[in-house]
């Protein structure tokens, strides 16, 4: 996802601490990633997990983010996450106006 100077997009940064019971979490996370890719305005996703989980999804518009937030299956995952999988989480929505890259492979 390379930007030209006049392009911008949005990043949704989801950070979380998991609860002790993560039964079913990996399956749901995989399902949500596949489902997100099918949503209008989806641009990509990156994630990492140690004690702190970080998932960043990228979207063309704020309306695309709202559409994903309110997608029916995603609403079920959110509800289950609150009830079962997370002891705490934060969501941050950011506008990305520029990006930089470094890669020793090129």
Secondary structure, DSSP 8 states (H G I E B T S, - for coil): ----TT--EEEEEEEEEE-S--TTHHHHHHHHHHHHHTSTTEEEEEEEESSEEEEEEEES-HHHHHHHHT-HHHHHHHHHIIIIIEEEEEEEEEEE-------TT-
